[in-house]
Amino acid sequence: MGELEGGANSIREGGNLLLEGRDYPPQIQRWYERLAPVVEHARDALHGVDPADVARRTGCLYEADGTLGLALFREGYTIQPATWTVCHRDTGEKPTEFTQALILTYLISADGTPPSGRWIGYRDLPDGMFYAQAFRGYAELRLGRELGDGGLARFRAAAAALHGTEIEIGDAGYAFTVLPHVHLGAVYWLGDEDFPSRTSILFEDTAPHYMSTDGLAVLGSHLVNALLDAAP
């Protein structure tokens, strides 16, 4: 699977970008309102867990110094198992609670299920039906709308800039690695005189083994932001 690269600045420390000036559904609002409790709960759940087992389940690198390493949207992070503290790989600084919550939730949720390469929509995720219409509006419809005229060419250029890997869905489809075992897809369906063009954000059907449905909604929104930022 291809990894998300270009546009990383739009999602790095990106919690506020999702909410600013936009009307988001309750499950994403709750995610932001509960960041600190999410982080503390995750650390409590990880206390005493064997880091080697975490590395096996999550696909993290288990470094010689005992730390774990992973990339979230191609931004590198290290995790210190003694305290389950997350730091930027390059600077050693702690990221926002938003980023810590995503990474630590991934660490406690991952069960090691192998990636499948099978794609599903948000509505097919656990409890996704309840918020599928909202996700369609603030992620998928927004992507198609803001790509505007020449949307297919702009979509392809953005996906290439983000190092997406082509998938055979729609008129143009790309897969992106957002966490070691979490893959998202973005698809463009070209319209005609009867139907407008549309876009979809897809999730590998194993994604619920690694992240809550709320967290996957956040990751899908970040992918949309990154594609729009990368589009020429």
C-alpha positions in Angstrom: 0.0 0.0 0.0 1.2 3.5 -0.7 1.9 5.9 2.2 0.5 9.4 2.7 3.3 11.9 2.3 2.7 15.2 0.7 0.2 17.4 2.6 1.5 16.1 5.9 1.7 19.7 7.2 -2.1 19.9 6.8 -2.7 17.0 9.2 0.3 17.3 11.5 -1.0 18.4 14.8 -4.2 18.8 12.8 -7.1 18.5 15.4 -8.2 22.1 15.1 -8.2 22.0 11.3 -11.1 19.5 11.4 -13.4 21.6 13.5 -12.6 25.1 12.6 -15.5 26.7 10.7 -17.2 23.4 10.1 -20.3 21.6 11.5 -19.2 18.1 12.5 -21.4 15.3 13.8 -21.5 14.2 17.5 -19.0 11.4 17.3 -16.2 13.6 16.1 -17.2 16.4 18.6 -17.0 13.8 21.4 -13.6 12.7 20.2 -12.2 16.2 20.7 -14.0 16.8 24.0 -12.6 13.6 25.5 -9.0 13.8 24.3 -7.4 13.8 27.8 -9.5 11.0 29.2 -8.8 8.9 26.0 -5.0 9.4 26.5 -5.1 8.4 30.2 -7.4 5.4 29.6 -5.1 4.2 26.9 -2.0 4.5 29.1 -3.8 2.7 31.9 -4.8 -0.1 29.5 -1.2 -0.4 28.2 0.3 -0.5 31.7 2.2 -3.8 32.1 1.7 -4.9 28.5 4.7 -6.5 26.8 6.0 -4.0 24.2 7.1 -6.9 21.9 3.4 -8.0 21.8 2.3 -4.5 21.1 4.8 -4.3 18.2 3.6 -7.7 16.8 -0.1 -6.6 16.9 0.4 -3.1 15.6 3.2 -3.4 13.0 5.2 -0.9 15.0 9.0 -1.1 14.8 10.5 -2.5 18.0 13.8 -0.6 18.3 17.0 -1.9 19.9 16.6 0.7 22.7 13.2 -0.7 23.7 11.1 2.0 22.1 8.4 1.5 19.5 8.2 3.4 16.3 5.4 4.1 13.8 4.2 6.6 11.2 0.8 8.4 11.3 0.2 9.9 7.9 3.9 9.5 7.2 4.9 11.6 10.3 7.3 9.5 12.4 6.7 9.0 16.2 8.4 7.0 18.9 6.6 5.5 21.9 8.4 5.0 25.3 6.8 1.8 26.8 7.9 2.7 30.3 5.3 5.5 30.4 3.6 5.0 27.0 4.6 8.6 26.1 4.4 9.5 22.4 7.1 11.9 20.9 8.0 13.2 17.5 10.7 11.0 16.1 12.7 14.0 14.7 12.4 16.4 17.6 11.6 14.4 20.6 8.8 16.8 21.4 5.4 15.5 22.5 2.6 15.9 20.0 -0.9 17.2 20.8 -3.3 15.2 22.8 -5.2 14.7 19.6 -2.3 12.8 18.0 -1.5 11.0 21.2 -5.1 9.8 21.4 -5.1 8.5 17.9 -1.8 6.6 18.3 -2.5 5.2 21.8 -6.0 4.1 20.8 -4.4 2.3 17.9 -2.0 0.5 20.2 -4.7 -0.7 22.5 -7.2 -1.6 19.8 -4.9 -3.5 17.4 -5.3 -7.3 17.5 -2.9 -8.2 14.7 -5.5 -9.1 12.1 -3.8 -9.2 8.7 -4.8 -6.4 6.2 -7.2 -7.9 3.6 -7.3 -5.5 0.7 -11.1 -5.5 0.8 -12.8 -2.1 0.8 -16.0 -1.0 2.6 -17.8 2.3 3.0 -18.2 4.2 6.3 -21.7 2.9 6.7 -20.4 -0.7 6.8 -18.2 0.0 9.8 -19.5 -1.0 13.3 -22.3 1.5 14.1 -21.3 3.4 10.9 -24.9 3.5 9.7 -25.8 6.0 12.4 -23.4 8.6 11.1 -22.9 7.6 7.4 -24.9 10.5 6.1 -22.9 13.0 8.2 -19.6 11.5 7.1 -20.8 11.6 3.5 -21.4 15.3 3.9 -18.4 16.6 5.7 -15.9 14.2 4.0 -16.9 12.7 0.7 -19.2 15.4 -0.7 -16.8 18.1 0.4 -14.0 16.4 -1.4 -15.9 16.3 -4.7 -17.3 19.8 -4.4 -14.0 21.5 -3.5 -12.1 19.7 -6.3 -14.5 21.5 -8.6 -14.0 21.7 -12.4 -11.3 19.4 -13.7 -11.9 17.3 -10.5 -10.6 14.0 -11.9 -7.3 15.4 -13.0 -6.9 17.3 -9.7 -7.8 14.2 -7.8 -5.2 12.1 -9.6 -2.5 14.8 -9.1 -3.3 15.1 -5.4 -3.2 11.3 -4.9 0.1 11.0 -6.7 1.6 13.8 -4.6 0.5 11.9 -1.5 2.1 8.7 -2.8 -1.2 6.8 -3.1 -1.2 3.4 -4.7 -3.7 2.8 -7.5 -6.7 0.5 -6.8 -9.1 -0.7 -9.4 -12.3 1.1 -8.2 -14.1 3.9 -9.9 -12.5 6.1 -12.6 -9.6 6.7 -10.3 -8.9 5.1 -7.0 -6.0 5.2 -4.6 -5.0 3.5 -1.3 -3.1 5.2 1.5 -1.4 3.9 4.6 -2.4 6.1 7.5 -1.1 3.8 10.3 0.9 0.6 9.9 -2.1 -1.7 9.5 -4.8 0.9 8.7 -5.4 1.6 5.0 -7.9 4.1 3.6 -9.0 4.5 0.0 -10.1 7.5 -2.0 -12.1 7.0 -5.2 -13.3 9.4 -7.9 -16.4 8.5 -10.0 -16.6 10.7 -13.1 -20.1 12.0 -13.8 -22.0 12.5 -17.1 -24.9 14.6 -18.3 -27.3 12.9 -16.0 -25.2 12.4 -12.8 -22.6 14.6 -11.2 -19.1 13.4 -10.4 -18.7 12.0 -6.9 -16.0 10.9 -4.5 -15.9 8.2 -1.9 -13.6 7.5 1.1 -13.2 3.8 1.8 -11.9 1.7 4.6 -10.2 -1.7 4.6 -12.6 -4.1 6.2 -10.0 -5.0 8.8 -9.8 -1.3 10.0 -12.2 -1.9 13.0 -9.6 -4.3 14.4 -7.3 -1.3 14.8 -9.4 1.8 15.4 -12.8 2.8 16.7 -15.4 4.0 14.2 -15.1 7.5 15.6 -11.3 7.4 15.1 -11.7 6.2 11.6 -14.0 9.1 10.8 -11.3 11.4 12.0 -8.7 9.7 9.8 -11.0 9.9 6.8 -11.5 13.6 7.3 -7.8 14.1 7.6 -7.3 12.3 4.3 -9.8 14.6 2.6 -8.0 17.6 4.0 -4.7 16.3 2.7 -6.0 15.6 -0.7 -7.6 19.0 -1.0 -4.3 20.7 0.2 -2.3 18.7 -2.4 -4.6 19.3 -5.3 -3.2 21.7 -7.9 
